[in-house]
Amino acid sequence: MRAASASQLPAPSRDLRLDFFRGLALICIFIDHIPENYLNYFTISSVGFSDAAEVFIFISGFTASLVYGRALAARGALIATVQVLRRAWQLYVAHIFLFMIFMAEVSYTVSAFNNPMYNEEMGVGDFLEHPHVAVVQAMLLQFQPTFLDILPLYIVMLLIFPLVLISLGWRQFAVLIPSTLLYVAVQVFGIAMPAYPPGHVWSFNPLAWQFLFILGATLGHAEQHARGRARLVEIAFWPALAVAALVFVIRLSWTFHNFWEGVPDLFARQLWPTNKSNLSPIRLVSFFALVMLAARLISPQARFMRTTLARPLVLCGRHSLEIFCLSILLSALGHFLMSEINTGLTMQLGVNVVGIAVMCLTAGMLDWYRAVQRMPVTTAGQ
């Protein structure tokens, strides 16, 4: 019997873990972007040395490999490349729109409350002084105000992804060799990507963060082809559990030390700060320990991810671009409200609850609209 072609194969069931954890990361990004927010102690960053950014970039690489890998197998390299570049263009347009709305939000707040402190805090001073230069630099992805640094990284990753995708189809793990060498060079020599204004660098150094994205893509390709995933997860489970437990204890001691100095902050001098810009190895180790635990303990179709409580997170992850852009604007708005009105517990809870609710309701609306678009069109009288 002749084997079925790639276009005839049934579409694999959607891995709900990807949507769920990406949605969780988006909620954590919203919370973490609000300074002095008490809920920061309950986000992903509170249990390890990594945070939601690692989750977002890793899953982005993983899903890109799944989606465009199927396009490569079914329609060839040219169509797959066009689809990747089309997605990069969508992200670029979203980034420019987000940039302009963010600038308007911050500028209005500075004027309304007569508080120029926000110019420096939100990194918009150069835009207000030299808007013609700042806009051009923003279009070149070089000007990255506060909160607007993840999408440029993602755009750059997609621009190089066609080469990664073709390399994965040729030799699955070969692409990791240059990626690893580049990551090591950044750690050893401190290579950084210059940004605007002069003297600044990219908050997320693409020369370092490409390793996490490409590693996610490699594992996504291996998952798609079922090559040794179960064996890898079984071998790594107990070391990952030990690392995650140790990191959690250390991180927890730092949190308690902030409230009571009598509690020792274990290894703080040796480990803090963890270099986020260059994705320090300690962040990678901490993050991948959590990845291995999640892969071992949570199945792709786990029942809890289909519950009413989990569905908002799944929908946020499913519509990640729109919800991410919305979360940035809501974070800035929440920060301004807390700074100018009240920073008490009631105000903080209100800002967080309303912001998360708006994100989840928007995701639900987007999912409803997508479902309506897929419905067959019926003519009147039928």
LUMVO-539314 format. One line per 2 residues: for each residue x, y, z of C-alpha. Coordinates in Angstrom, 3 decimals. Layout:
BEGIN
X Y Z ~ ...
***
This chain:
BEGIN
0.000 0.000 0.000 ~ 1.414 3.408 -1.001
2.310 5.757 1.851 ~ 0.123 8.853 2.151
1.623 12.173 1.094 ~ 2.187 14.954 3.622
-0.925 16.801 2.400 ~ -3.063 13.662 2.947
-1.986 13.032 6.497 ~ -4.524 13.938 9.184
-3.740 17.102 11.085 ~ -2.346 16.287 14.517
-4.410 17.265 17.545 ~ -3.477 20.628 18.999
-1.061 20.497 21.928 ~ -2.980 22.487 24.530
0.145 22.886 26.652 ~ 1.555 25.352 24.139
-1.517 27.591 24.274 ~ -1.936 27.209 28.025
1.631 28.082 28.984 ~ 1.882 30.862 26.414
-1.334 32.331 27.831 ~ 0.064 31.989 31.346
3.238 33.748 30.188 ~ 1.215 36.631 28.754
-0.635 37.095 32.039 ~ 2.690 37.053 33.904
4.180 39.587 31.473 ~ 1.270 41.915 32.201
1.749 41.530 35.957 ~ 5.550 41.771 35.911
5.490 44.946 33.804 ~ 3.691 46.833 36.572
6.366 48.083 39.027 ~ 5.907 47.387 42.738
3.073 44.992 41.997 ~ 2.452 42.543 44.836
1.326 39.866 42.392 ~ 4.895 39.761 41.074
5.569 37.337 43.910 ~ 3.221 34.812 42.292
4.410 34.836 38.685 ~ 6.823 32.487 36.907
9.816 34.581 37.987 ~ 9.100 33.763 41.620
9.867 30.051 41.219 ~ 13.119 30.224 39.274
15.793 32.378 37.707 ~ 13.885 32.678 34.423
10.598 34.431 33.760 ~ 7.752 34.637 31.257
10.042 35.919 28.480 ~ 11.800 32.544 28.236
8.434 30.779 28.059 ~ 7.211 33.092 25.298
10.317 32.804 23.098 ~ 10.760 29.050 23.587
7.133 28.262 22.748 ~ 7.313 30.644 19.785
10.210 28.623 18.357 ~ 8.493 25.337 19.178
5.196 26.266 17.506 ~ 6.949 27.856 14.517
8.673 24.540 13.862 ~ 5.389 22.645 14.081
3.360 25.012 11.891 ~ 5.897 25.857 9.210
7.435 22.392 9.313 ~ 4.100 20.999 8.141
3.990 23.674 5.422 ~ 7.510 22.700 4.345
6.575 19.018 4.124 ~ 3.294 19.629 2.314
4.061 22.549 -0.020 ~ 7.831 22.924 -0.223
10.488 25.351 0.934 ~ 9.334 28.337 -1.116
5.768 28.399 0.229 ~ 6.956 27.724 3.778
9.410 30.632 3.509 ~ 6.700 32.942 2.195
4.432 31.974 5.106 ~ 7.181 32.646 7.643
7.999 36.044 6.130 ~ 4.297 36.910 5.995
4.053 36.226 9.726 ~ 7.157 38.348 10.342
5.491 41.190 8.419 ~ 2.342 40.851 10.551
4.464 41.115 13.684 ~ 6.300 44.126 12.277
3.068 45.978 11.492 ~ 1.724 45.127 14.950
4.937 46.404 16.533 ~ 4.753 49.749 14.703
1.110 50.243 15.635 ~ 1.870 49.290 19.239
4.801 51.715 19.261 ~ 2.658 54.646 18.134
-0.187 53.890 20.554 ~ 2.285 53.421 23.392
3.945 56.756 22.589 ~ 0.550 58.459 22.618
-0.373 56.813 25.929 ~ 2.845 57.856 27.658
2.906 61.360 26.152 ~ -0.687 62.006 27.212
0.040 60.786 30.740 ~ 3.120 63.015 31.024
1.065 66.017 29.899 ~ -2.066 65.235 31.923
-0.249 64.674 35.224 ~ 2.637 67.057 34.503
5.068 64.302 35.467 ~ 8.155 64.265 33.203
9.549 61.370 35.247 ~ 7.728 58.993 32.922
9.796 60.168 29.957 ~ 12.914 58.539 31.336
11.166 55.654 33.084 ~ 9.341 54.536 29.952
12.279 55.324 27.658 ~ 10.424 57.822 25.454
12.514 60.932 26.052 ~ 14.290 60.712 22.697
10.977 60.352 20.897 ~ 9.648 63.553 22.447
12.866 65.457 21.701 ~ 13.671 64.026 18.257
10.490 62.340 16.975 ~ 11.624 62.262 13.331
14.751 60.295 14.244 ~ 13.086 58.092 16.865
10.311 56.973 14.497 ~ 12.811 55.933 11.824
14.877 54.077 14.422 ~ 11.734 52.374 15.711
10.941 51.229 12.165 ~ 14.456 49.800 12.009
13.763 48.016 15.342 ~ 16.603 49.962 16.945
14.534 52.239 19.218 ~ 12.898 50.072 21.880
11.160 51.932 24.704 ~ 10.309 50.138 27.935
8.046 47.096 27.359 ~ 8.585 47.217 23.558
11.589 44.921 23.305 ~ 10.171 41.412 22.860
8.465 41.804 19.490 ~ 11.643 43.084 17.752
13.430 39.958 18.970 ~ 10.628 37.733 17.693
10.638 39.493 14.316 ~ 14.383 38.931 13.898
13.970 35.282 14.859 ~ 11.332 34.789 12.163
13.495 36.493 9.551 ~ 16.195 33.879 10.057
13.747 31.026 10.578 ~ 13.470 29.851 6.926
17.157 28.871 7.053 ~ 16.596 27.171 10.405
13.573 25.310 9.059 ~ 15.382 24.024 5.980
18.371 22.993 8.116 ~ 16.087 21.051 10.448
14.740 19.095 7.505 ~ 18.270 18.364 6.281
20.019 17.488 9.560 ~ 17.831 17.795 12.625
20.426 18.846 15.181 ~ 22.999 20.415 12.852
21.457 23.866 13.266 ~ 22.264 23.750 16.985
26.016 23.791 16.323 ~ 26.314 27.375 14.976
23.549 28.505 17.349 ~ 25.416 27.157 20.374
28.745 28.599 19.229 ~ 27.179 32.032 18.809
25.538 31.818 22.247 ~ 28.846 30.811 23.867
30.639 33.683 22.109 ~ 28.135 36.137 23.576
28.675 34.739 27.077 ~ 32.478 34.776 26.789
33.068 38.035 24.944 ~ 29.963 39.975 25.981
28.926 40.740 22.400 ~ 25.885 43.024 22.313
23.591 44.454 19.653 ~ 23.706 48.279 19.541
20.426 50.161 19.748 ~ 19.108 53.705 19.684
19.858 56.122 21.323 ~ 23.646 55.699 20.977
25.167 53.880 23.899 ~ 22.149 51.595 24.349
21.904 47.913 23.448 ~ 19.034 45.543 22.749
17.307 44.514 25.976 ~ 16.946 41.022 24.503
20.209 40.377 22.701 ~ 19.159 38.391 19.595
22.655 36.890 19.351 ~ 21.989 35.145 22.664
18.218 34.615 22.622 ~ 18.381 32.938 19.218
19.709 29.884 21.042 ~ 16.501 29.508 23.053
14.306 30.066 19.998 ~ 16.257 27.613 17.826
16.405 25.039 20.597 ~ 12.626 25.314 20.919
12.317 24.871 17.147 ~ 14.600 21.828 17.243
12.571 20.192 19.981 ~ 9.374 21.050 18.122
10.743 19.334 15.025 ~ 11.716 16.300 17.098
8.244 16.261 18.665 ~ 6.635 16.332 15.237
8.695 13.372 14.107 ~ 8.566 11.535 17.460
12.309 11.090 17.659 ~ 13.349 10.084 21.133
11.202 12.586 22.998 ~ 9.859 10.140 25.579
13.315 8.728 26.277 ~ 14.811 12.211 26.722
12.061 13.282 29.109 ~ 12.415 10.129 31.203
16.186 10.525 31.509 ~ 16.019 14.225 32.360
13.106 14.071 34.808 ~ 14.927 13.419 38.083
17.858 15.801 37.427 ~ 15.323 18.436 36.354
13.309 17.889 39.527 ~ 16.440 18.301 41.670
17.480 21.489 39.841 ~ 13.986 22.966 39.993
13.676 22.232 43.719 ~ 17.076 23.764 44.498
16.367 26.860 42.409 ~ 12.945 27.258 44.030
14.437 27.148 47.537 ~ 17.090 29.724 46.596
14.570 31.995 44.900 ~ 12.172 31.670 47.825
14.912 32.673 50.262 ~ 15.461 35.871 48.267
11.760 36.667 48.427 ~ 11.570 36.149 52.206
14.772 38.164 52.646 ~ 13.066 41.156 51.004
10.447 41.094 53.761 ~ 12.668 40.063 56.677
16.435 40.498 56.586 ~ 16.850 37.760 59.176
16.201 35.177 56.462 ~ 19.458 34.524 54.561
19.351 35.186 50.804 ~ 21.091 32.003 49.705
23.871 32.458 47.109 ~ 22.607 35.954 46.275
26.117 37.369 45.894 ~ 27.142 34.573 43.581
24.002 34.383 41.450 ~ 22.368 37.826 41.422
21.755 39.539 39.110 ~ 21.116 36.950 36.428
21.915 38.533 33.072 ~ 18.622 38.620 31.203
19.833 40.640 28.224 ~ 22.386 37.989 27.254
20.303 35.052 28.565 ~ 22.800 33.862 31.157
23.330 30.077 31.421 ~ 21.817 29.981 34.889
18.535 31.235 33.459 ~ 18.645 28.529 30.790
19.301 25.758 33.308 ~ 16.472 26.930 35.540
14.067 27.254 32.624 ~ 14.771 23.885 31.025
14.357 22.144 34.348 ~ 10.783 23.463 34.351
10.335 22.463 30.700 ~ 11.333 18.872 31.415
9.001 18.707 34.409 ~ 6.092 20.073 32.390
6.792 17.642 29.539 ~ 6.873 14.703 31.954
3.950 15.607 34.238 ~ 1.469 17.253 31.868
0.110 15.481 28.805 ~ -0.692 17.421 25.603
-4.418 16.937 26.184 ~ -4.496 17.107 29.993
-8.033 17.353 31.301 ~ -7.433 20.420 33.485
-6.549 22.502 30.404 ~ -10.082 21.925 29.106
-11.779 23.204 32.244 ~ -13.623 26.496 32.518
-10.882 28.003 34.679 ~ -8.080 27.111 32.269
-9.903 28.048 29.061 ~ -9.176 31.822 29.335
-5.437 31.086 29.477 ~ -5.675 28.721 26.508
-7.516 31.379 24.492 ~ -4.980 34.066 25.437
-2.204 31.798 24.215 ~ -4.105 30.984 21.025
-4.353 34.703 20.174 ~ -0.956 35.602 21.548
-0.045 38.524 19.275 ~ -3.200 40.516 19.933
-3.196 39.760 23.661 ~ 0.496 40.597 23.994
0.005 44.026 22.403 ~ -3.006 44.647 24.636
-1.079 43.562 27.753 ~ 1.657 46.131 27.077
-0.839 48.997 26.918 ~ -2.690 47.726 29.988
0.550 47.361 31.969 ~ 1.526 50.955 31.246
-1.975 52.164 32.105 ~ -1.981 50.193 35.350
1.409 51.612 36.291 ~ 0.223 55.176 35.677
-2.979 54.681 37.682 ~ -1.136 53.194 40.636
1.563 55.889 40.557 ~ -0.822 58.830 40.302
-3.782 57.644 42.374 ~ -2.967 54.949 44.893
-0.580 52.031 45.365 ~ -2.583 50.335 48.113
-3.569 46.686 48.052 ~ -7.134 47.396 46.932
-5.939 49.492 44.000 ~ -3.375 46.877 43.019
-5.936 44.083 43.094 ~ -8.338 46.195 41.058
-5.722 47.000 38.404 ~ -4.621 43.374 38.125
-8.103 41.864 38.089 ~ -9.470 44.342 35.552
-6.394 44.030 33.326 ~ -6.461 40.228 33.317
-10.221 40.230 32.757 ~ -9.885 42.554 29.757
-7.185 40.298 28.270 ~ -9.251 37.148 28.748
-12.487 38.699 27.456 ~ -10.662 40.019 24.400
-9.208 36.576 23.725 ~ -12.682 35.072 24.035
-14.093 37.625 21.596 ~ -11.310 36.955 19.093
-11.896 33.209 19.331 ~ -15.639 33.689 18.843
-15.032 35.832 15.768 ~ -12.624 33.269 14.322
-15.245 30.545 14.833 ~ -17.896 32.684 13.101
-15.595 33.225 10.114 ~ -15.222 29.471 9.709
-18.969 28.855 9.605 ~ -20.393 28.057 6.173
-22.178 30.986 4.566 ~ -25.895 30.451 3.978
-28.025 32.579 1.698 ~ -31.348 34.046 2.747
-34.290 31.726 2.377 ~ -32.313 28.509 2.719
***
